[in-house]
Amino acid sequence: MLKHSLFNTVATLSRDKRDTLLLVFACLLVILNHVDSLYIWVSCSAIALMLWRAWLTLRGNQLPARWVLLPIAAALMAGIFWQFRSFFGRETGVAMLAILLACKMLEMHAKRDLFVILFLSFFLLLTRFFESQSLVAAFQVAISTIVLLLAQLSFQFEKKTIKLWAKTKIVLSMLAIAMPLTVLAFFLFPRIQGPLWGLPSDADVARSGLSDSMTPGNISKLAMSEELVFRVKFLEQAPEKSALYWRALVLTQFDGRRWSQNRFSKNITPRQLETRGPAISQEITLEPSNTSFLFGVDSIANPPLVEGTLASLNSDGELQHRDKVTQRIRYQVTSFPDYRFNVSPNPIELQLNLRLPNNFNPQTRNFAQEIRRQNPEPLAQVNAVLNFFRNERFFYTLEPPQLGRHSADDFLFNTRAGFCEHYSSAFVILMRAMGIPARVVTGYQGGTLNTQGGFYEIRQSDAHAWAEVWLSERGWIRVDPTAAVAPNRILRNLEATQEKSGLAGIVNDLIKENAWSRELRMQWNALNYSWNQWVLNYNQTQQTKLLDRLGLNQLDWSTSLMWIFGIGLIIVGSLAIPLLPKRIQRAPIDRLYLRLCEKLAKQGFVKTIHEGPSSYLERLQATMAAEKYQLVDEFIRHYIAIKYGKTSASVEQKNMDEVNAQLQDMRRLLKRV
């Protein structure tokens, strides 16, 4: 009922009011594109100003005076400065544009103001892609663009009323004409390496993800996030899920609580990798992380070429980009899950991986010595610790209790509840206390197979920490103490280790286990993957490959632009030909009559628009010489006889010989006039 009443109210409004409300709605859509990135007060202020403008339009009230609007705009600008401490920067600029657009709507008096609002709206809409370039964002921008064009078109038809559906068809036709040129420019316009908009203040925007250190609790917090880290497509058969370890960082330095990297230990020993078994090739699409970490199944044989630049692979097996990854990148890498790593390291490297801080975890040290006395062989000591985790009452949880100064003592002998970082840290401390070189490795483990797209998705919830120990003649080997406590974490995923509690947990579990919802989620993720692969990942490297395949690899900037301009003209011209006004096809009799009118007009006897042949002839009788009038009279009588004669309804039905004879007489008379 309310919807019907509102529709009737809008339908009874004047043309100007309807057009203004459509423009307000279009601008609201533009601002709603940024709601998830703007501060709440900025979004609410902009929306409130827009609704105020709509209310004024519906009521027919005047727009606020300048002395009312200026203090409001000044207060909002002051709020933005207080929020961002600057008027410069990407996020600040977007917030200012949203407020300025809303304020401008309240002072739209002339047509010039209308175009300012439209151009400002299109620019603000473009900034949506600074925040997200996902498929959803593209769809939102497309809908907003159509509504904005509808609003613009409504104001173009000042003296003509066109129904909304008719205007929509015009807009869609315009977009259809523009689409071929857009596709051409997308593929051929020179790609600029680097982000679309980069300012110093925006360069280090914080993102969730692995850090360059590890303390108890930081990975368990990260594991609560479902944010996508990267997708991987195996070019051959995928390995078992238990073999999917994605190394990021090797942490060797421990201060009693925090594990961090020792920069001095990097590349002390030249990397020694002995590979066994088949290679695994992967194509990885990495999301922006603002870090330099690159990934591949452990262990990577050689550094890949990423965006035309060779990545670095150090002696610890860490794969890194030379710059921080601030945009989505794609690369291929080859790995060997079966390997021997650094069998003959530098003794200094081994010493660095035996260090423990003094006056920390005395109970753990004593326990390590006890295990060592009972198991003299290093491999037996490793297995003894794993059996200790496996047989004692240890718990794997995302919400471990707080640990005191002696973190390993508290964990091993008091709380016995922790996440992967607790187990890997305690394990490495025990190993070092027994004289076995050991270190912590952080990265990701496992992933979720998308059966629709045939790729794995690795999310922050797959973040993991494990250990590596060095054994004589075997080198560095992976040991995952988490697998001893929670094997489902390695064989399946993190969710398989967590108990469902409460109604929310039960409902969530039912949704995730539902085959239809799982299939729909995978379809959507596969669609996003295709969008990323074929649209967002079309960068300078991909463009160069395309031009090579087309034989256009020698094109420079100017030549490319000329090609785009030329082909664009051909496309637009061919599409515009059907839209050109068609020439009216006149019968021969009508063409002769028009030629007579044109000839007489040059002589000063102009025919008015409303005059028929008979009326024109009567007027000519009073002003034209008798001899010339006689010729014109005979011509027009022939015309009337052929065109409007009673004996024949149309020229086609007349005796063609008679008609042709009369036409011939008319041509003769026309020459003499």
LOKEFI-948069 format. One line per 8 residues: number of its first residue (from 1); their letters; for each residue x negated, y negated, z negated of C-alpha. Coordinates in nm, 3 decimals, padded with zeros to 5 digits. Layout:
NUM> a> X Y Z  ...
This chain:
1> mlkhslfn> 00.000 00.000 00.000  -00.278 -00.242 -00.095  -00.472 -00.149 00.221  -00.163 -00.213 00.438  -00.099 -00.549 00.267  -00.462 -00.658 00.314  -00.450 -00.562 00.683  -00.132 -00.764 00.733
9> tvatlsrd> -00.286 -01.063 00.554  -00.594 -01.057 00.779  -00.378 -01.011 01.091  -00.180 -01.329 01.013  -00.493 -01.542 00.974  -00.601 -01.788 01.238  -00.862 -01.694 01.497  -01.139 -01.900 01.329
17> krdtlllv> -01.075 -01.743 00.989  -01.085 -01.388 01.128  -01.412 -01.459 01.308  -01.564 -01.611 00.994  -01.459 -01.313 00.782  -01.616 -01.077 01.037  -01.941 -01.274 01.013  -01.929 -01.260 00.630
25> facllvil> -01.875 -00.883 00.648  -02.170 -00.844 00.889  -02.400 -01.047 00.659  -02.284 -00.840 00.361  -02.386 -00.524 00.549  -02.728 -00.678 00.613  -02.778 -00.752 00.242  -02.651 -00.406 00.141
33> nhvdslyi> -02.937 -00.257 00.345  -03.174 -00.400 00.082  -02.979 -00.324 -00.237  -03.203 -00.030 -00.331  -03.520 -00.243 -00.308  -03.407 -00.585 -00.436  -03.383 -00.665 -00.805  -03.026 -00.621 -00.929
41> wvscsaia> -02.977 -00.990 -01.007  -03.092 -01.088 -00.656  -02.849 -00.843 -00.491  -02.562 -00.946 -00.718  -02.628 -01.318 -00.659  -02.636 -01.280 -00.280  -02.321 -01.063 -00.275  -02.139 -01.303 -00.510
49> lmlwrawl> -02.215 -01.599 -00.281  -02.088 -01.401 00.018  -01.765 -01.310 -00.161  -01.723 -01.675 -00.260  -01.748 -01.768 00.108  -01.487 -01.505 00.199  -01.251 -01.633 -00.072  -01.285 -01.992 00.050
57> tlrgnqlp> -01.205 -01.876 00.403  -00.896 -01.682 00.296  -00.766 -01.971 00.088  -00.848 -02.230 00.351  -01.047 -02.438 00.100  -01.332 -02.668 00.190  -01.691 -02.551 00.158  -01.876 -02.669 -00.155
65> arwvllpi> -02.038 -03.009 -00.143  -02.413 -03.034 -00.109  -02.450 -03.159 -00.468  -02.291 -02.830 -00.582  -02.487 -02.602 -00.349  -02.835 -02.751 -00.398  -02.857 -02.679 -00.776  -02.739 -02.320 -00.716
73> aaalmagi> -03.002 -02.264 -00.446  -03.275 -02.429 -00.658  -03.186 -02.214 -00.960  -03.198 -01.895 -00.753  -03.535 -01.992 -00.598  -03.668 -02.063 -00.948  -03.548 -01.717 -01.054  -03.736 -01.559 -00.766
81> fwqfrsff> -04.054 -01.745 -00.861  -04.013 -01.637 -01.223  -03.957 -01.275 -01.115  -04.247 -01.250 -00.868  -04.476 -01.528 -00.999  -04.520 -01.639 -00.637  -04.337 -01.742 -00.322  -04.568 -01.524 -00.110
89> gretgvam> -04.559 -01.151 -00.047  -04.343 -00.902 00.133  -04.093 -00.825 -00.145  -04.073 -01.193 -00.245  -04.005 -01.292 00.115  -03.724 -01.039 00.155  -03.560 -01.157 -00.169  -03.583 -01.521 -00.057
97> laillack> -03.433 -01.439 00.284  -03.136 -01.263 00.119  -03.065 -01.564 -00.104  -03.114 -01.816 00.180  -02.876 -01.622 00.405  -02.605 -01.622 00.138  -02.653 -01.995 00.069  -02.648 -02.080 00.439
105> mlemhakr> -02.307 -01.914 00.471  -02.172 -02.177 00.229  -02.284 -02.466 00.449  -02.182 -02.340 00.792  -02.025 -02.648 00.952  -02.141 -02.648 01.314  -02.216 -02.396 01.586  -02.587 -02.455 01.529
113> dlfvilfl> -02.544 -02.322 01.172  -02.380 -02.011 01.315  -02.683 -01.928 01.527  -02.917 -01.994 01.234  -02.718 -01.742 01.028  -02.721 -01.484 01.307  -03.097 -01.511 01.370  -03.167 -01.506 00.996
121> sffllltr> -02.950 -01.193 00.964  -03.130 -01.013 01.246  -03.468 -01.096 01.091  -03.359 -00.984 00.744  -03.227 -00.663 00.901  -03.567 -00.601 01.058  -03.735 -00.620 00.716  -03.539 -00.308 00.614
129> ffesqslv> -03.808 -00.109 00.794  -04.074 -00.256 00.563  -03.911 -00.057 00.283  -03.809 00.261 00.463  -03.827 00.403 00.814  -03.618 00.709 00.742  -03.337 00.836 00.960  -03.081 00.701 00.711
137> aafqvais> -03.238 00.353 00.724  -03.232 00.360 01.105  -02.862 00.455 01.103  -02.780 00.176 00.856  -02.965 -00.080 01.068  -02.790 00.041 01.385  -02.442 00.000 01.229  -02.532 -00.343 01.091
145> tivlllaq> -02.666 -00.451 01.432  -02.340 -00.352 01.606  -02.130 -00.548 01.353  -02.359 -00.852 01.383  -02.328 -00.844 01.763  -01.950 -00.816 01.725  -01.949 -01.126 01.506  -02.167 -01.313 01.754
153> lsfqfekk> -01.946 -01.211 02.046  -01.632 -01.324 01.861  -01.763 -01.680 01.841  -01.862 -01.674 02.209  -01.500 -01.637 02.327  -01.376 -01.974 02.210  -01.071 -02.009 02.436  -00.990 -01.645 02.486
161> tiklwakt> -00.860 -01.393 02.233  -00.996 -01.041 02.278  -00.901 -00.742 02.067  -01.161 -00.592 01.836  -01.184 -00.264 02.030  -01.240 -00.452 02.357  -01.524 -00.651 02.196  -01.670 -00.328 02.055
169> kivlsmla> -01.679 -00.178 02.406  -01.860 -00.488 02.533  -02.120 -00.458 02.254  -02.171 -00.088 02.322  -02.212 -00.164 02.693  -02.478 -00.425 02.610  -02.663 -00.175 02.394  -02.639 00.091 02.666
177> iampltvl> -02.799 -00.149 02.915  -03.074 -00.238 02.666  -03.148 00.123 02.568  -03.356 00.229 02.875  -03.582 -00.075 02.841  -03.611 -00.011 02.466  -03.718 00.350 02.525  -03.967 00.239 02.789
185> afflfpri> -04.118 -00.025 02.558  -04.132 00.227 02.273  -04.349 00.465 02.473  -04.561 00.220 02.674  -04.593 -00.099 02.470  -04.948 -00.107 02.328  -04.959 00.033 01.975  -05.140 -00.170 01.712
193> qgplwglp> -05.334 00.035 01.461  -05.240 -00.047 01.102  -04.926 -00.140 00.909  -04.656 -00.365 01.049  -04.698 -00.618 00.769  -04.991 -00.615 00.530  -05.067 -00.877 00.269  -05.333 -00.852 -00.003
201> sdadvars> -05.070 -00.860 -00.275  -04.888 -00.568 -00.113  -05.190 -00.350 -00.045  -05.188 -00.162 -00.372  -04.820 -00.101 -00.438  -04.802 00.172 -00.700  -04.672 00.510 -00.589  -04.606 00.820 -00.792
209> glsdsmtp> -04.848 01.103 -00.723  -05.166 01.273 -00.837  -05.417 01.047 -01.007  -05.796 01.082 -01.019  -05.781 01.211 -01.378  -05.576 01.451 -01.591  -05.447 01.426 -01.945  -05.194 01.651 -02.120
217> gnisklam> -04.849 01.559 -01.991  -04.923 01.362 -01.674  -04.861 01.650 -01.431  -04.550 01.766 -01.617  -04.404 01.414 -01.575  -04.495 01.420 -01.207  -04.331 01.761 -01.163  -03.991 01.611 -01.249
225> seelvfrv> -03.998 01.415 -00.922  -03.855 01.555 -00.597  -04.046 01.300 -00.386  -04.185 01.450 -00.066  -04.567 01.464 -00.044  -04.621 01.637 00.290  -04.476 01.889 00.533  -04.679 02.169 00.685
233> kfleqape> -04.610 02.385 00.988  -04.822 02.700 01.019  -04.926 02.753 01.379  -04.963 03.125 01.320  -04.815 03.349 01.054  -04.783 03.178 00.716  -04.972 03.331 00.420  -04.804 03.458 00.108
241> ksalywra> -04.664 03.188 -00.118  -04.903 03.290 -00.396  -05.193 03.190 -00.165  -05.061 02.838 -00.099  -05.301 02.630 -00.308  -05.341 02.273 -00.181  -05.661 02.131 -00.335  -05.681 01.758 -00.406
249> lvltqfdg> -05.941 01.686 -00.678  -06.208 01.868 -00.875  -06.242 01.739 -01.233  -06.565 01.819 -01.415  -06.601 01.556 -01.689  -06.419 01.598 -02.023  -06.416 01.345 -02.310  -06.209 01.547 -02.555
257> rrwsqnrf> -05.870 01.460 -02.407  -05.905 01.339 -02.049  -06.046 01.522 -01.748  -06.201 01.306 -01.476  -06.436 01.324 -01.181  -06.812 01.305 -01.217  -06.924 01.103 -00.915  -07.284 01.206 -00.976
265> sknitprq> -07.203 01.575 -00.921  -07.060 01.520 -00.573  -07.276 01.667 -00.297  -07.557 01.774 -00.534  -07.529 02.108 -00.360  -07.472 02.123 00.017  -07.138 02.288 00.081  -07.172 02.664 00.126
273> letrgpai> -06.861 02.838 00.256  -06.862 03.204 00.361  -06.531 03.284 00.527  -06.372 03.626 00.552  -06.049 03.737 00.710  -05.830 03.554 00.962  -05.812 03.176 00.989  -05.491 02.985 00.915
281> sqeitlep> -05.413 02.682 01.132  -05.175 02.421 00.998  -05.019 02.099 01.124  -04.966 01.865 00.831  -04.747 01.554 00.821  -04.858 01.354 00.518  -04.634 01.089 00.362  -04.782 00.753 00.250
289> sntsflfg> -04.942 00.793 -00.093  -05.176 00.493 -00.133  -05.453 00.744 -00.207  -05.716 00.901 00.017  -05.622 01.264 -00.057  -05.573 01.498 00.237  -05.454 01.856 00.207  -05.486 02.199 00.356
297> vdsianpp> -05.463 02.556 00.229  -05.770 02.630 00.019  -06.037 02.661 00.148  -06.079 02.429 00.446  -06.348 02.522 00.695  -06.420 02.188 00.863  -06.293 01.833 00.822  -06.019 01.750 01.075
305> lvegtlas> -05.988 01.450 01.303  -05.725 01.217 01.154  -05.601 00.924 01.363  -05.920 00.930 01.566  -06.142 00.931 01.255  -06.325 01.232 01.113  -06.217 01.303 00.754  -06.475 01.381 00.485
313> lnsdgelq> -06.516 01.718 00.316  -06.755 01.717 00.018  -06.935 02.001 -00.158  -06.642 02.051 -00.399  -06.406 02.118 -00.109  -06.220 01.787 -00.151  -06.075 01.663 00.178  -06.034 01.286 00.196
321> hrdkvtqr> -05.950 01.013 00.443  -06.192 00.723 00.468  -05.907 00.481 00.380  -05.602 00.497 00.160  -05.307 00.660 00.331  -05.052 00.378 00.357  -04.849 00.515 00.646  -04.736 00.858 00.760
329> iryqvtsf> -05.012 01.052 00.937  -05.033 01.388 01.110  -05.335 01.615 01.156  -05.430 01.977 01.211  -05.662 02.171 00.985  -05.797 02.528 00.970  -05.836 02.721 00.644  -05.963 03.059 00.522
337> pdyrfnvs> -05.782 03.185 00.209  -06.043 03.460 00.171  -06.382 03.297 00.109  -06.695 03.273 -00.105  -06.781 02.921 -00.214  -07.122 02.781 -00.322  -07.282 03.109 -00.422  -07.621 02.938 -00.469
345> pnpielql> -07.552 02.596 -00.623  -07.802 02.349 -00.762  -07.872 02.427 -01.133  -07.784 02.066 -01.217  -07.433 02.124 -01.084  -07.390 02.427 -01.310  -07.516 02.234 -01.612  -07.265 01.955 -01.548
353> nlrlpnnf> -06.988 02.216 -01.550  -07.094 02.347 -01.892  -07.075 02.019 -02.083  -06.832 01.975 -02.372  -06.806 01.672 -02.603  -06.936 01.720 -02.957  -06.705 01.724 -03.260  -06.399 01.834 -03.061
361> npqtrnfa> -06.197 02.159 -03.083  -06.410 02.357 -03.334  -06.151 02.635 -03.362  -06.153 02.688 -02.986  -06.533 02.707 -02.983  -06.532 02.972 -03.257  -06.266 03.171 -03.071  -06.478 03.155 -02.754
369> qeirrqnp> -06.780 03.297 -02.937  -06.568 03.580 -03.074  -06.450 03.672 -02.722  -06.808 03.653 -02.598  -06.931 03.897 -02.864  -06.658 04.145 -02.771  -06.703 04.104 -02.393  -07.064 04.050 -02.284
377> eplaqvna> -06.987 04.031 -01.908  -06.857 03.696 -01.770  -06.580 03.860 -01.566  -06.464 04.053 -01.874  -06.457 03.724 -02.070  -06.237 03.565 -01.802  -05.995 03.859 -01.814  -05.994 03.855 -02.195
385> vlnffrne> -05.875 03.493 -02.199  -05.608 03.566 -01.936  -05.487 03.864 -02.143  -05.475 03.637 -02.447  -05.240 03.401 -02.260  -05.041 03.693 -02.122  -04.995 03.887 -02.447  -04.951 03.613 -02.704
393> rffytlep> -04.633 03.406 -02.738  -04.716 03.120 -02.505  -04.442 02.917 -02.338  -04.436 02.733 -02.007  -04.237 02.411 -02.044  -04.195 02.068 -01.888  -04.152 01.914 -02.233  -04.454 02.023 -02.439
401> pqlgrhsa> -04.507 01.881 -02.789  -04.763 01.611 -02.853  -05.120 01.725 -02.923  -05.360 01.575 -03.178  -05.728 01.484 -03.156  -05.831 01.849 -03.111  -05.597 01.909 -02.816  -05.720 02.260 -02.727
409> ddflfntr> -05.704 02.376 -03.091  -05.347 02.246 -03.127  -05.236 02.406 -02.803  -05.403 02.748 -02.844  -05.326 02.808 -03.211  -05.030 02.586 -03.306  -04.784 02.472 -03.038  -04.857 02.735 -02.770
417> agfcehys> -04.619 02.549 -02.536  -04.741 02.356 -02.239  -04.746 02.290 -01.867  -05.011 02.387 -01.612  -05.252 02.111 -01.722  -05.249 02.246 -02.080  -05.336 02.599 -01.968  -05.603 02.501 -01.716
425> safvilmr> -05.766 02.258 -01.962  -05.774 02.506 -02.248  -05.903 02.781 -02.017  -06.191 02.567 -01.885  -06.287 02.461 -02.239  -06.299 02.828 -02.346  -06.508 02.920 -02.042  -06.761 02.644 -02.103
433> amgiparv> -06.779 02.733 -02.472  -06.878 03.088 -02.363  -07.146 02.956 -02.126  -06.953 03.009 -01.801  -06.954 02.709 -01.562  -06.593 02.605 -01.513  -06.391 02.307 -01.391  -06.032 02.190 -01.345
441> vtgyqggt> -05.878 02.153 -00.998  -05.560 01.954 -00.936  -05.336 01.959 -00.631  -05.017 02.137 -00.533  -04.911 02.498 -00.527  -04.646 02.670 -00.318  -04.378 02.476 -00.134  -04.025 02.528 -00.004
449> lntqggfy> -03.970 02.694 00.333  -03.719 02.516 00.556  -03.576 02.802 00.759  -03.411 02.565 01.009  -03.728 02.377 01.101  -03.982 02.650 01.031  -04.197 02.433 00.806  -04.283 02.405 00.436
457> eirqsdah> -04.203 02.100 00.222  -04.442 02.021 -00.061  -04.299 01.783 -00.319  -04.427 01.623 -00.637  -04.249 01.899 -00.830  -04.508 02.137 -00.677  -04.795 01.949 -00.849  -05.025 02.194 -01.020
465> awaevwls> -05.355 02.232 -01.202  -05.572 02.543 -01.206  -05.929 02.639 -01.293  -06.241 02.750 -01.110  -06.527 02.946 -01.268  -06.867 03.017 -01.124  -06.981 03.379 -01.134  -07.314 03.510 -01.014
473> ergwirvd> -07.308 03.643 -00.655  -06.944 03.540 -00.623  -06.969 03.162 -00.640  -06.673 02.948 -00.743  -06.356 03.155 -00.776  -06.006 03.037 -00.847  -05.846 03.141 -01.176  -05.490 03.027 -01.247
481> ptaavapn> -05.406 03.079 -01.615  -05.050 02.957 -01.550  -04.987 03.275 -01.351  -05.062 03.480 -01.664  -04.790 03.296 -01.860  -04.533 03.211 -01.592  -04.591 03.428 -01.280  -04.265 03.302 -01.126
489> rilrnlea> -04.421 02.956 -01.100  -04.673 03.094 -00.850  -04.458 03.357 -00.678  -04.147 03.138 -00.644  -04.142 02.777 -00.768  -04.121 02.558 -01.076  -03.744 02.578 -01.093  -03.758 02.955 -01.138
497> tqeksgla> -03.940 02.906 -01.471  -03.689 02.660 -01.620  -03.383 02.769 -01.815  -03.051 02.613 -01.717  -02.882 02.441 -02.010  -02.557 02.249 -02.043  -02.279 02.190 -01.791  -02.500 01.971 -01.569
505> givndlik> -02.759 02.247 -01.540  -02.495 02.506 -01.453  -02.333 02.283 -01.189  -02.672 02.195 -01.041  -02.764 02.561 -01.025  -02.435 02.650 -00.853  -02.486 02.378 -00.591  -02.842 02.483 -00.517
513> enawsrel> -02.749 02.851 -00.498  -02.453 02.782 -00.270  -02.547 02.908 00.078  -02.351 02.638 00.261  -02.506 02.346 00.069  -02.853 02.499 00.096  -02.809 02.541 00.472  -02.684 02.182 00.507
521> rmqwnaln> -02.978 02.049 00.304  -03.225 02.238 00.521  -03.057 02.113 00.841  -03.088 01.756 00.717  -03.453 01.803 00.619  -03.526 01.958 00.960  -03.363 01.658 01.130  -03.577 01.424 00.922
529> yswnqwvl> -03.885 01.625 01.014  -03.806 01.586 01.385  -03.750 01.213 01.335  -04.088 01.185 01.164  -04.268 01.395 01.426  -04.131 01.236 01.742  -04.052 00.879 01.637  -04.241 00.764 01.328
537> nynqtqqt> -04.558 00.956 01.415  -04.576 00.812 01.766  -04.890 00.608 01.700  -05.185 00.486 01.903  -05.336 00.835 01.924  -05.010 00.991 02.046  -04.961 00.711 02.297  -05.312 00.765 02.435
545> klldrlgl> -05.238 01.136 02.480  -04.913 01.055 02.662  -05.088 00.810 02.895  -05.356 01.072 02.965  -05.090 01.325 03.065  -04.927 01.064 03.292  -05.261 00.971 03.447  -05.238 00.616 03.311
553> nqldwsts> -05.526 00.634 03.065  -05.707 00.343 03.231  -05.429 00.095 03.156  -05.523 -00.209 02.949  -05.292 -00.442 02.757  -05.213 -00.676 03.046  -05.151 -00.394 03.293  -04.928 -00.210 03.044
561> lmwifgig> -04.719 -00.520 02.987  -04.688 -00.578 03.363  -04.572 -00.217 03.409  -04.316 -00.254 03.132  -04.194 -00.585 03.273  -04.170 -00.450 03.629  -04.000 -00.120 03.543  -03.776 -00.307 03.299
569> liivgsla> -03.662 -00.541 03.573  -03.583 -00.246 03.798  -03.386 -00.068 03.523  -03.194 -00.377 03.414  -03.131 -00.476 03.776  -02.996 -00.135 03.870  -02.770 -00.132 03.565  -02.651 -00.488 03.630
577> ipllpkri> -02.552 -00.434 03.995  -02.211 -00.277 03.906  -02.143 -00.575 03.679  -02.188 -00.832 03.957  -01.863 -00.998 04.078  -01.737 -00.814 04.382  -01.686 -01.010 04.704  -01.322 -01.044 04.797
585> qrapidrl> -01.243 -00.861 05.120  -01.008 -01.085 05.326  -00.811 -00.994 05.635  -00.924 -01.155 05.966  -00.610 -01.375 05.970  -00.694 -01.515 05.624  -01.056 -01.579 05.717  -00.944 -01.783 06.022
593> ylrlcekl> -00.702 -01.988 05.811  -00.974 -02.062 05.550  -01.211 -02.172 05.828  -00.941 -02.413 05.955  -00.894 -02.557 05.604  -01.270 -02.602 05.562  -01.301 -02.771 05.904  -01.012 -03.010 05.834
601> akqgfvkt> -01.153 -03.086 05.487  -01.476 -03.207 05.648  -01.265 -03.438 05.863  -01.091 -03.584 05.558  -00.774 -03.369 05.554  -00.829 -03.178 05.229  -00.579 -02.909 05.134  -00.479 -02.908 04.770
609> ihegpssy> -00.486 -02.584 04.574  -00.107 -02.560 04.529  -00.015 -02.629 04.894  00.113 -02.353 05.116  00.070 -02.355 05.499  00.409 -02.521 05.566  00.363 -02.796 05.306  00.012 -02.863 05.431
617> lerlqatm> 00.139 -02.893 05.789  00.413 -03.139 05.688  00.160 -03.363 05.513  -00.077 -03.353 05.809  00.200 -03.472 06.045  00.209 -03.812 05.875  -00.167 -03.875 05.882  -00.314 -03.686 06.177
625> aaekyqlv> -00.334 -03.790 06.541  -00.060 -03.635 06.758  -00.292 -03.444 06.991  -00.490 -03.285 06.707  -00.172 -03.224 06.509  -00.027 -03.028 06.800  -00.329 -02.792 06.794  -00.310 -02.748 06.416
633> defirhyi> 00.068 -02.697 06.435  00.030 -02.419 06.690  -00.249 -02.258 06.481  -00.050 -02.260 06.157  00.267 -02.133 06.327  00.069 -01.838 06.463  -00.065 -01.780 06.107  00.282 -01.791 05.949
641> aikygkts> 00.423 -01.560 06.215  00.155 -01.297 06.159  00.127 -01.334 05.780  00.490 -01.386 05.682  00.689 -01.280 05.989  01.023 -01.107 05.915  00.984 -00.846 06.182  00.672 -00.700 06.024
649> asveqknm> 00.587 -00.655 05.656  00.213 -00.646 05.710  -00.057 -00.687 05.969  -00.117 -00.310 05.974  00.241 -00.243 06.088  00.242 -00.494 06.378  00.171 -00.411 06.734  -00.206 -00.438 06.733
657> devnaqlq> -00.221 -00.570 07.092  00.013 -00.856 07.005  -00.175 -00.936 06.687  -00.511 -00.937 06.860  -00.375 -01.168 07.129  -00.248 -01.413 06.868  -00.579 -01.399 06.680  -00.758 -01.477 07.003
665> dmrrllkr> -00.531 -01.780 07.057  -00.605 -01.894 06.700  -00.983 -01.873 06.754  -00.943 -02.082 07.072  -00.736 -02.341 06.891  -00.984 -02.352 06.600  -01.265 -02.449 06.835  -01.059 -02.737 06.975
673> v> -00.953 -02.879 06.636
